[in-house]
Amino acid sequence: MVQIIQQREKCIGCNACVEAADYRWRVSRRDGKCTLVNGVNKRGFYRVLVDDHEYEDNLQAARNCPVRIIQVQKI
């Protein structure tokens, strides 16, 4: 399993995560920030557990993020 964590409030909406893994990330039409698909908010951190096959794409999304608000880790 892989855990993806995003601190959404600090997102600048650059779209780099969407380009790396468009099946897991979307840009909100409401506020222009990137949203972690199926992420659950807990105290400002959005989290989701996914299968191992999503690891590489989302690791690239985390590396592409200019404000470094995405964490990807195998659990």
PDB file of N, CA, C and O in Angstrom:
ATOM      1  N   MET A   1       0.837  -1.197   0.000  1.00  0.00           N
ATOM      2  CA  MET A   1       0.000   0.000   0.000  1.00  0.00           C
ATOM      3  C   MET A   1       0.875   1.249   0.000  1.00  0.00           C
ATOM      4  O   MET A   1       2.015   1.236   0.464  1.00  0.00           O
ATOM      5  N   VAL A   2       0.319   2.306  -0.523  1.00  0.00           N
ATOM      6  CA  VAL A   2       0.993   3.600  -0.595  1.00  0.00           C
ATOM      7  C   VAL A   2       0.084   4.643   0.027  1.00  0.00           C
ATOM      8  O   VAL A   2      -1.117   4.669  -0.239  1.00  0.00           O
ATOM      9  N   GLN A   3       0.657   5.497   0.852  1.00  0.00           N
ATOM     10  CA  GLN A   3      -0.095   6.599   1.447  1.00  0.00           C
ATOM     11  C   GLN A   3       0.352   7.906   0.795  1.00  0.00           C
ATOM     12  O   GLN A   3       1.546   8.187   0.688  1.00  0.00           O
ATOM     13  N   ILE A   4      -0.624   8.693   0.366  1.00  0.00           N
ATOM     14  CA  ILE A   4      -0.355  10.002  -0.216  1.00  0.00           C
ATOM     15  C   ILE A   4      -0.962  11.038   0.716  1.00  0.00           C
ATOM     16  O   ILE A   4      -2.117  10.918   1.125  1.00  0.00           O
ATOM     17  N   ILE A   5      -0.177  12.056   1.047  1.00  0.00           N
ATOM     18  CA  ILE A   5      -0.629  13.120   1.949  1.00  0.00           C
ATOM     19  C   ILE A   5      -0.391  14.461   1.256  1.00  0.00           C
ATOM     20  O   ILE A   5       0.667  14.698   0.672  1.00  0.00           O
ATOM     21  N   GLN A   6      -1.389  15.323   1.335  1.00  0.00           N
ATOM     22  CA  GLN A   6      -1.285  16.655   0.756  1.00  0.00           C
ATOM     23  C   GLN A   6      -1.731  17.697   1.780  1.00  0.00           C
ATOM     24  O   GLN A   6      -2.756  17.531   2.441  1.00  0.00           O
ATOM     25  N   GLN A   7      -0.956  18.765   1.904  1.00  0.00           N
ATOM     26  CA  GLN A   7      -1.343  19.895   2.739  1.00  0.00           C
ATOM     27  C   GLN A   7      -1.959  20.933   1.802  1.00  0.00           C
ATOM     28  O   GLN A   7      -1.288  21.857   1.343  1.00  0.00           O
ATOM     29  N   ARG A   8      -3.245  20.758   1.534  1.00  0.00           N
ATOM     30  CA  ARG A   8      -3.922  21.492   0.460  1.00  0.00           C
ATOM     31  C   ARG A   8      -3.939  23.008   0.633  1.00  0.00           C
ATOM     32  O   ARG A   8      -3.857  23.731  -0.360  1.00  0.00           O
ATOM     33  N   GLU A   9      -4.040  23.501   1.840  1.00  0.00           N
ATOM     34  CA  GLU A   9      -4.135  24.949   2.052  1.00  0.00           C
ATOM     35  C   GLU A   9      -2.928  25.697   1.501  1.00  0.00           C
ATOM     36  O   GLU A   9      -3.044  26.868   1.139  1.00  0.00           O
ATOM     37  N   LYS A  10      -1.769  25.042   1.430  1.00  0.00           N
ATOM     38  CA  LYS A  10      -0.554  25.681   0.931  1.00  0.00           C
ATOM     39  C   LYS A  10      -0.375  25.515  -0.573  1.00  0.00           C
ATOM     40  O   LYS A  10       0.612  25.994  -1.133  1.00  0.00           O
ATOM     41  N   CYS A  11      -1.313  24.846  -1.233  1.00  0.00           N
ATOM     42  CA  CYS A  11      -1.227  24.610  -2.679  1.00  0.00           C
ATOM     43  C   CYS A  11      -1.332  25.930  -3.442  1.00  0.00           C
ATOM     44  O   CYS A  11      -2.138  26.798  -3.105  1.00  0.00           O
ATOM     45  N   ILE A  12      -0.498  26.062  -4.478  1.00  0.00           N
ATOM     46  CA  ILE A  12      -0.540  27.264  -5.316  1.00  0.00           C
ATOM     47  C   ILE A  12      -1.214  26.994  -6.669  1.00  0.00           C
ATOM     48  O   ILE A  12      -1.313  27.891  -7.506  1.00  0.00           O
ATOM     49  N   GLY A  13      -1.673  25.761  -6.875  1.00  0.00           N
ATOM     50  CA  GLY A  13      -2.412  25.424  -8.090  1.00  0.00           C
ATOM     51  C   GLY A  13      -1.575  25.415  -9.356  1.00  0.00           C
ATOM     52  O   GLY A  13      -2.064  25.801 -10.417  1.00  0.00           O
ATOM     53  N   CYS A  14      -0.334  24.986  -9.268  1.00  0.00           N
ATOM     54  CA  CYS A  14       0.559  25.011 -10.432  1.00  0.00           C
ATOM     55  C   CYS A  14       0.276  23.898 -11.433  1.00  0.00           C
ATOM     56  O   CYS A  14       0.717  23.982 -12.579  1.00  0.00           O
ATOM     57  N   ASN A  15      -0.454  22.853 -11.027  1.00  0.00           N
ATOM     58  CA  ASN A  15      -0.873  21.764 -11.900  1.00  0.00           C
ATOM     59  C   ASN A  15       0.216  20.710 -12.133  1.00  0.00           C
ATOM     60  O   ASN A  15       0.001  19.800 -12.933  1.00  0.00           O
ATOM     61  N   ALA A  16       1.358  20.793 -11.478  1.00  0.00           N
ATOM     62  CA  ALA A  16       2.446  19.836 -11.694  1.00  0.00           C
ATOM     63  C   ALA A  16       2.053  18.427 -11.266  1.00  0.00           C
ATOM     64  O   ALA A  16       2.445  17.457 -11.915  1.00  0.00           O
ATOM     65  N   CYS A  17       1.295  18.297 -10.197  1.00  0.00           N
ATOM     66  CA  CYS A  17       0.866  16.971  -9.735  1.00  0.00           C
ATOM     67  C   CYS A  17      -0.128  16.351 -10.708  1.00  0.00           C
ATOM     68  O   CYS A  17      -0.103  15.143 -10.939  1.00  0.00           O
ATOM     69  N   VAL A  18      -0.989  17.164 -11.269  1.00  0.00           N
ATOM     70  CA  VAL A  18      -1.978  16.675 -12.236  1.00  0.00           C
ATOM     71  C   VAL A  18      -1.275  16.138 -13.476  1.00  0.00           C
ATOM     72  O   VAL A  18      -1.690  15.120 -14.031  1.00  0.00           O
ATOM     73  N   GLU A  19      -0.227  16.805 -13.910  1.00  0.00           N
ATOM     74  CA  GLU A  19       0.517  16.355 -15.083  1.00  0.00           C
ATOM     75  C   GLU A  19       1.209  15.027 -14.838  1.00  0.00           C
ATOM     76  O   GLU A  19       1.361  14.234 -15.768  1.00  0.00           O
ATOM     77  N   ALA A  20       1.633  14.763 -13.602  1.00  0.00           N
ATOM     78  CA  ALA A  20       2.331  13.522 -13.283  1.00  0.00           C
ATOM     79  C   ALA A  20       1.368  12.357 -13.071  1.00  0.00           C
ATOM     80  O   ALA A  20       1.682  11.225 -13.438  1.00  0.00           O
ATOM     81  N   ALA A  21       0.199  12.618 -12.485  1.00  0.00           N
ATOM     82  CA  ALA A  21      -0.759  11.546 -12.160  1.00  0.00           C
ATOM     83  C   ALA A  21      -2.178  12.094 -12.252  1.00  0.00           C
ATOM     84  O   ALA A  21      -2.819  12.358 -11.235  1.00  0.00           O
ATOM     85  N   ASP A  22      -2.659  12.260 -13.470  1.00  0.00           N
ATOM     86  CA  ASP A  22      -3.972  12.892 -13.662  1.00  0.00           C
ATOM     87  C   ASP A  22      -5.145  12.062 -13.154  1.00  0.00           C
ATOM     88  O   ASP A  22      -6.246  12.595 -13.010  1.00  0.00           O
ATOM     89  N   TYR A  23      -4.948  10.798 -12.881  1.00  0.00           N
ATOM     90  CA  TYR A  23      -6.001   9.966 -12.322  1.00  0.00           C
ATOM     91  C   TYR A  23      -6.138  10.169 -10.809  1.00  0.00           C
ATOM     92  O   TYR A  23      -7.151   9.773 -10.232  1.00  0.00           O
ATOM     93  N   ARG A  24      -5.149  10.772 -10.158  1.00  0.00           N
ATOM     94  CA  ARG A  24      -5.159  10.949  -8.707  1.00  0.00           C
ATOM     95  C   ARG A  24      -5.296  12.415  -8.298  1.00  0.00           C
ATOM     96  O   ARG A  24      -5.618  12.696  -7.143  1.00  0.00           O
ATOM     97  N   TRP A  25      -5.061  13.348  -9.210  1.00  0.00           N
ATOM     98  CA  TRP A  25      -5.078  14.785  -8.896  1.00  0.00           C
ATOM     99  C   TRP A  25      -5.986  15.540  -9.853  1.00  0.00           C
ATOM    100  O   TRP A  25      -6.062  15.216 -11.038  1.00  0.00           O
ATOM    101  N   ARG A  26      -6.675  16.550  -9.329  1.00  0.00           N
ATOM    102  CA  ARG A  26      -7.541  17.419 -10.124  1.00  0.00           C
ATOM    103  C   ARG A  26      -7.359  18.864  -9.661  1.00  0.00           C
ATOM    104  O   ARG A  26      -7.016  19.121  -8.507  1.00  0.00           O
ATOM    105  N   VAL A  27      -7.593  19.795 -10.572  1.00  0.00           N
ATOM    106  CA  VAL A  27      -7.587  21.209 -10.206  1.00  0.00           C
ATOM    107  C   VAL A  27      -9.023  21.612  -9.915  1.00  0.00           C
ATOM    108  O   VAL A  27      -9.913  21.395 -10.738  1.00  0.00           O
ATOM    109  N   SER A  28      -9.249  22.193  -8.754  1.00  0.00           N
ATOM    110  CA  SER A  28     -10.582  22.606  -8.344  1.00  0.00           C
ATOM    111  C   SER A  28     -11.018  23.832  -9.143  1.00  0.00           C
ATOM    112  O   SER A  28     -10.261  24.793  -9.277  1.00  0.00           O
ATOM    113  N   ARG A  29     -12.221  23.794  -9.665  1.00  0.00           N
ATOM    114  CA  ARG A  29     -12.776  24.966 -10.361  1.00  0.00           C
ATOM    115  C   ARG A  29     -13.171  26.046  -9.364  1.00  0.00           C
ATOM    116  O   ARG A  29     -13.272  27.222  -9.712  1.00  0.00           O
ATOM    117  N   ARG A  30     -13.389  25.635  -8.135  1.00  0.00           N
ATOM    118  CA  ARG A  30     -13.847  26.571  -7.098  1.00  0.00           C
ATOM    119  C   ARG A  30     -12.731  27.519  -6.648  1.00  0.00           C
ATOM    120  O   ARG A  30     -12.930  28.732  -6.585  1.00  0.00           O
ATOM    121  N   ASP A  31     -11.551  26.957  -6.334  1.00  0.00           N
ATOM    122  CA  ASP A  31     -10.490  27.820  -5.803  1.00  0.00           C
ATOM    123  C   ASP A  31      -9.162  27.712  -6.553  1.00  0.00           C
ATOM    124  O   ASP A  31      -8.201  28.390  -6.189  1.00  0.00           O
ATOM    125  N   GLY A  32      -9.084  26.874  -7.592  1.00  0.00           N
ATOM    126  CA  GLY A  32      -7.875  26.775  -8.401  1.00  0.00           C
ATOM    127  C   GLY A  32      -6.757  25.944  -7.792  1.00  0.00           C
ATOM    128  O   GLY A  32      -5.681  25.830  -8.379  1.00  0.00           O
ATOM    129  N   LYS A  33      -6.997  25.362  -6.620  1.00  0.00           N
ATOM    130  CA  LYS A  33      -5.979  24.531  -5.975  1.00  0.00           C
ATOM    131  C   LYS A  33      -6.132  23.081  -6.433  1.00  0.00           C
ATOM    132  O   LYS A  33      -7.206  22.656  -6.859  1.00  0.00           O
ATOM    133  N   CYS A  34      -5.041  22.342  -6.334  1.00  0.00           N
ATOM    134  CA  CYS A  34      -5.083  20.935  -6.713  1.00  0.00           C
ATOM    135  C   CYS A  34      -5.687  20.113  -5.583  1.00  0.00           C
ATOM    136  O   CYS A  34      -5.455  20.372  -4.402  1.00  0.00           O
ATOM    137  N   THR A  35      -6.464  19.121  -5.977  1.00  0.00           N
ATOM    138  CA  THR A  35      -7.194  18.291  -5.034  1.00  0.00           C
ATOM    139  C   THR A  35      -6.761  16.844  -5.189  1.00  0.00           C
ATOM    140  O   THR A  35      -6.658  16.336  -6.305  1.00  0.00           O
ATOM    141  N   LEU A  36      -6.510  16.190  -4.078  1.00  0.00           N
ATOM    142  CA  LEU A  36      -6.176  14.773  -4.057  1.00  0.00           C
ATOM    143  C   LEU A  36      -7.479  13.978  -4.182  1.00  0.00           C
ATOM    144  O   LEU A  36      -8.322  14.011  -3.285  1.00  0.00           O
ATOM    145  N   VAL A  37      -7.637  13.270  -5.291  1.00  0.00           N
ATOM    146  CA  VAL A  37      -8.862  12.516  -5.553  1.00  0.00           C
ATOM    147  C   VAL A  37      -9.056  11.448  -4.473  1.00  0.00           C
ATOM    148  O   VAL A  37      -8.157  10.648  -4.216  1.00  0.00           O
ATOM    149  N   ASN A  38     -10.208  11.441  -3.857  1.00  0.00           N
ATOM    150  CA  ASN A  38     -10.599  10.537  -2.773  1.00  0.00           C
ATOM    151  C   ASN A  38      -9.851  10.791  -1.469  1.00  0.00           C
ATOM    152  O   ASN A  38      -9.898   9.969  -0.553  1.00  0.00           O
ATOM    153  N   GLY A  39      -9.165  11.919  -1.383  1.00  0.00           N
ATOM    154  CA  GLY A  39      -8.455  12.266  -0.156  1.00  0.00           C
ATOM    155  C   GLY A  39      -9.421  12.640   0.958  1.00  0.00           C
ATOM    156  O   GLY A  39     -10.438  13.289   0.714  1.00  0.00           O
ATOM    157  N   VAL A  40      -9.103  12.233   2.173  1.00  0.00           N
ATOM    158  CA  VAL A  40      -9.919  12.535   3.338  1.00  0.00           C
ATOM    159  C   VAL A  40      -9.195  13.591   4.166  1.00  0.00           C
ATOM    160  O   VAL A  40      -8.026  13.425   4.513  1.00  0.00           O
ATOM    161  N   ASN A  41      -9.895  14.677   4.478  1.00  0.00           N
ATOM    162  CA  ASN A  41      -9.307  15.789   5.220  1.00  0.00           C
ATOM    163  C   ASN A  41      -9.297  15.498   6.713  1.00  0.00           C
ATOM    164  O   ASN A  41     -10.318  15.140   7.299  1.00  0.00           O
ATOM    165  N   LYS A  42      -8.135  15.658   7.311  1.00  0.00           N
ATOM    166  CA  LYS A  42      -7.999  15.569   8.752  1.00  0.00           C
ATOM    167  C   LYS A  42      -7.021  16.649   9.184  1.00  0.00           C
ATOM    168  O   LYS A  42      -5.809  16.534   9.004  1.00  0.00           O
ATOM    169  N   ARG A  43      -7.591  17.705   9.760  1.00  0.00           N
ATOM    170  CA  ARG A  43      -6.808  18.849  10.244  1.00  0.00           C
ATOM    171  C   ARG A  43      -5.947  19.494   9.160  1.00  0.00           C
ATOM    172  O   ARG A  43      -4.796  19.853   9.409  1.00  0.00           O
ATOM    173  N   GLY A  44      -6.495  19.637   7.978  1.00  0.00           N
ATOM    174  CA  GLY A  44      -5.805  20.315   6.894  1.00  0.00           C
ATOM    175  C   GLY A  44      -4.899  19.436   6.053  1.00  0.00           C
ATOM    176  O   GLY A  44      -4.311  19.907   5.079  1.00  0.00           O
ATOM    177  N   PHE A  45      -4.776  18.168   6.411  1.00  0.00           N
ATOM    178  CA  PHE A  45      -3.987  17.216   5.634  1.00  0.00           C
ATOM    179  C   PHE A  45      -4.932  16.225   4.974  1.00  0.00           C
ATOM    180  O   PHE A  45      -5.723  15.564   5.646  1.00  0.00           O
ATOM    181  N   TYR A  46      -4.844  16.129   3.663  1.00  0.00           N
ATOM    182  CA  TYR A  46      -5.666  15.194   2.907  1.00  0.00           C
ATOM    183  C   TYR A  46      -4.864  13.926   2.702  1.00  0.00           C
ATOM    184  O   TYR A  46      -3.709  13.974   2.278  1.00  0.00           O
ATOM    185  N   ARG A  47      -5.481  12.781   3.004  1.00  0.00           N
ATOM    186  CA  ARG A  47      -4.788  11.490   2.940  1.00  0.00           C
ATOM    187  C   ARG A  47      -5.615  10.487   2.153  1.00  0.00           C
ATOM    188  O   ARG A  47      -6.846  10.510   2.160  1.00  0.00           O
ATOM    189  N   VAL A  48      -4.891   9.606   1.474  1.00  0.00           N
ATOM    190  CA  VAL A  48      -5.534   8.500   0.773  1.00  0.00           C
ATOM    191  C   VAL A  48      -4.556   7.333   0.724  1.00  0.00           C
ATOM    192  O   VAL A  48      -3.346   7.527   0.602  1.00  0.00           O
ATOM    193  N   LEU A  49      -5.088   6.130   0.818  1.00  0.00           N
ATOM    194  CA  LEU A  49      -4.302   4.908   0.644  1.00  0.00           C
ATOM    195  C   LEU A  49      -4.609   4.353  -0.735  1.00  0.00           C
ATOM    196  O   LEU A  49      -5.771   4.246  -1.127  1.00  0.00           O
ATOM    197  N   VAL A  50      -3.561   4.001  -1.471  1.00  0.00           N
ATOM    198  CA  VAL A  50      -3.723   3.489  -2.834  1.00  0.00           C
ATOM    199  C   VAL A  50      -2.853   2.250  -3.020  1.00  0.00           C
ATOM    200  O   VAL A  50      -2.022   1.927  -2.170  1.00  0.00           O
ATOM    201  N   ASP A  51      -3.052   1.569  -4.128  1.00  0.00           N
ATOM    202  CA  ASP A  51      -2.253   0.391  -4.448  1.00  0.00           C
ATOM    203  C   ASP A  51      -0.842   0.780  -4.875  1.00  0.00           C
ATOM    204  O   ASP A  51      -0.582   1.925  -5.245  1.00  0.00           O
ATOM    205  N   ASP A  52       0.052  -0.184  -4.815  1.00  0.00           N
ATOM    206  CA  ASP A  52       1.464   0.051  -5.117  1.00  0.00           C
ATOM    207  C   ASP A  52       1.715   0.545  -6.543  1.00  0.00           C
ATOM    208  O   ASP A  52       2.701   1.243  -6.780  1.00  0.00           O
ATOM    209  N   HIS A  53       0.859   0.205  -7.484  1.00  0.00           N
ATOM    210  CA  HIS A  53       1.097   0.614  -8.870  1.00  0.00           C
ATOM    211  C   HIS A  53       1.011   2.132  -9.072  1.00  0.00           C
ATOM    212  O   HIS A  53       1.431   2.634 -10.115  1.00  0.00           O
ATOM    213  N   GLU A  54       0.477   2.866  -8.098  1.00  0.00           N
ATOM    214  CA  GLU A  54       0.404   4.329  -8.195  1.00  0.00           C
ATOM    215  C   GLU A  54       1.633   5.032  -7.604  1.00  0.00           C
ATOM    216  O   GLU A  54       1.744   6.256  -7.672  1.00  0.00           O
ATOM    217  N   TYR A  55       2.538   4.265  -7.034  1.00  0.00           N
ATOM    218  CA  TYR A  55       3.671   4.847  -6.303  1.00  0.00           C
ATOM    219  C   TYR A  55       4.538   5.753  -7.182  1.00  0.00           C
ATOM    220  O   TYR A  55       4.761   6.911  -6.828  1.00  0.00           O
ATOM    221  N   GLU A  56       5.021   5.262  -8.292  1.00  0.00           N
ATOM    222  CA  GLU A  56       5.978   6.019  -9.110  1.00  0.00           C
ATOM    223  C   GLU A  56       5.390   7.335  -9.628  1.00  0.00           C
ATOM    224  O   GLU A  56       6.043   8.375  -9.553  1.00  0.00           O
ATOM    225  N   ASP A  57       4.160   7.293 -10.153  1.00  0.00           N
ATOM    226  CA  ASP A  57       3.535   8.509 -10.689  1.00  0.00           C
ATOM    227  C   ASP A  57       3.341   9.558  -9.602  1.00  0.00           C
ATOM    228  O   ASP A  57       3.591  10.743  -9.825  1.00  0.00           O
ATOM    229  N   ASN A  58       2.898   9.125  -8.433  1.00  0.00           N
ATOM    230  CA  ASN A  58       2.647  10.085  -7.361  1.00  0.00           C
ATOM    231  C   ASN A  58       3.927  10.552  -6.687  1.00  0.00           C
ATOM    232  O   ASN A  58       3.977  11.660  -6.153  1.00  0.00           O
ATOM    233  N   LEU A  59       4.960   9.719  -6.706  1.00  0.00           N
ATOM    234  CA  LEU A  59       6.270  10.166  -6.239  1.00  0.00           C
ATOM    235  C   LEU A  59       6.782  11.280  -7.153  1.00  0.00           C
ATOM    236  O   LEU A  59       7.374  12.253  -6.687  1.00  0.00           O
ATOM    237  N   GLN A  60       6.551  11.129  -8.449  1.00  0.00           N
ATOM    238  CA  GLN A  60       6.930  12.183  -9.396  1.00  0.00           C
ATOM    239  C   GLN A  60       6.095  13.441  -9.161  1.00  0.00           C
ATOM    240  O   GLN A  60       6.611  14.552  -9.282  1.00  0.00           O
ATOM    241  N   ALA A  61       4.826  13.284  -8.829  1.00  0.00           N
ATOM    242  CA  ALA A  61       3.977  14.437  -8.507  1.00  0.00           C
ATOM    243  C   ALA A  61       4.531  15.181  -7.301  1.00  0.00           C
ATOM    244  O   ALA A  61       4.557  16.412  -7.287  1.00  0.00           O
ATOM    245  N   ALA A  62       4.975  14.440  -6.289  1.00  0.00           N
ATOM    246  CA  ALA A  62       5.553  15.071  -5.098  1.00  0.00           C
ATOM    247  C   ALA A  62       6.851  15.793  -5.434  1.00  0.00           C
ATOM    248  O   ALA A  62       7.104  16.887  -4.929  1.00  0.00           O
ATOM    249  N   ARG A  63       7.667  15.192  -6.277  1.00  0.00           N
ATOM    250  CA  ARG A  63       8.937  15.824  -6.682  1.00  0.00           C
ATOM    251  C   ARG A  63       8.698  17.075  -7.518  1.00  0.00           C
ATOM    252  O   ARG A  63       9.466  18.034  -7.437  1.00  0.00           O
ATOM    253  N   ASN A  64       7.634  17.069  -8.322  1.00  0.00           N
ATOM    254  CA  ASN A  64       7.323  18.211  -9.183  1.00  0.00           C
ATOM    255  C   ASN A  64       6.740  19.391  -8.424  1.00  0.00           C
ATOM    256  O   ASN A  64       6.788  20.521  -8.911  1.00  0.00           O
ATOM    257  N   CYS A  65       6.189  19.152  -7.239  1.00  0.00           N
ATOM    258  CA  CYS A  65       5.498  20.198  -6.482  1.00  0.00           C
ATOM    259  C   CYS A  65       6.492  21.271  -6.023  1.00  0.00           C
ATOM    260  O   CYS A  65       7.408  20.973  -5.257  1.00  0.00           O
ATOM    261  N   PRO A  66       6.319  22.515  -6.483  1.00  0.00           N
ATOM    262  CA  PRO A  66       7.276  23.565  -6.120  1.00  0.00           C
ATOM    263  C   PRO A  66       7.197  24.011  -4.657  1.00  0.00           C
ATOM    264  O   PRO A  66       8.160  24.570  -4.131  1.00  0.00           O
ATOM    265  N   VAL A  67       6.069  23.771  -3.999  1.00  0.00           N
ATOM    266  CA  VAL A  67       5.939  24.169  -2.592  1.00  0.00           C
ATOM    267  C   VAL A  67       6.081  22.984  -1.640  1.00  0.00           C
ATOM    268  O   VAL A  67       5.942  23.141  -0.427  1.00  0.00           O
ATOM    269  N   ARG A  68       6.360  21.795  -2.188  1.00  0.00           N
ATOM    270  CA  ARG A  68       6.673  20.593  -1.392  1.00  0.00           C
ATOM    271  C   ARG A  68       5.608  20.259  -0.345  1.00  0.00           C
ATOM    272  O   ARG A  68       5.918  20.079   0.833  1.00  0.00           O
ATOM    273  N   ILE A  69       4.358  20.178  -0.787  1.00  0.00           N
ATOM    274  CA  ILE A  69       3.255  19.900   0.148  1.00  0.00           C
ATOM    275  C   ILE A  69       2.684  18.499  -0.032  1.00  0.00           C
ATOM    276  O   ILE A  69       1.655  18.168   0.558  1.00  0.00           O
ATOM    277  N   ILE A  70       3.347  17.668  -0.848  1.00  0.00           N
ATOM    278  CA  ILE A  70       2.884  16.306  -1.101  1.00  0.00           C
ATOM    279  C   ILE A  70       3.918  15.318  -0.565  1.00  0.00           C
ATOM    280  O   ILE A  70       5.117  15.445  -0.815  1.00  0.00           O
ATOM    281  N   GLN A  71       3.421  14.341   0.172  1.00  0.00           N
ATOM    282  CA  GLN A  71       4.278  13.260   0.670  1.00  0.00           C
ATOM    283  C   GLN A  71       3.722  11.936   0.148  1.00  0.00           C
ATOM    284  O   GLN A  71       2.513  11.707   0.146  1.00  0.00           O
ATOM    285  N   VAL A  72       4.634  11.077  -0.293  1.00  0.00           N
ATOM    286  CA  VAL A  72       4.248   9.762  -0.778  1.00  0.00           C
ATOM    287  C   VAL A  72       5.139   8.749  -0.083  1.00  0.00           C
ATOM    288  O   VAL A  72       6.365   8.860  -0.118  1.00  0.00           O
ATOM    289  N   GLN A  73       4.516   7.757   0.551  1.00  0.00           N
ATOM    290  CA  GLN A  73       5.304   6.759   1.248  1.00  0.00           C
ATOM    291  C   GLN A  73       4.657   5.386   1.198  1.00  0.00           C
ATOM    292  O   GLN A  73       3.436   5.248   1.279  1.00  0.00           O
ATOM    293  N   LYS A  74       5.509   4.369   1.063  1.00  0.00           N
ATOM    294  CA  LYS A  74       5.011   2.990   1.108  1.00  0.00           C
ATOM    295  C   LYS A  74       4.788   2.609   2.560  1.00  0.00           C
ATOM    296  O   LYS A  74       5.618   2.896   3.423  1.00  0.00           O
ATOM    297  N   ILE A  75       3.666   1.962   2.822  1.00  0.00           N
ATOM    298  CA  ILE A  75       3.386   1.521   4.188  1.00  0.00           C
ATOM    299  C   ILE A  75       3.084   0.037   4.209  1.00  0.00           C
ATOM    300  O   ILE A  75       2.822  -0.525   5.273  1.00  0.00           O
TER     301      ILE A  75
END
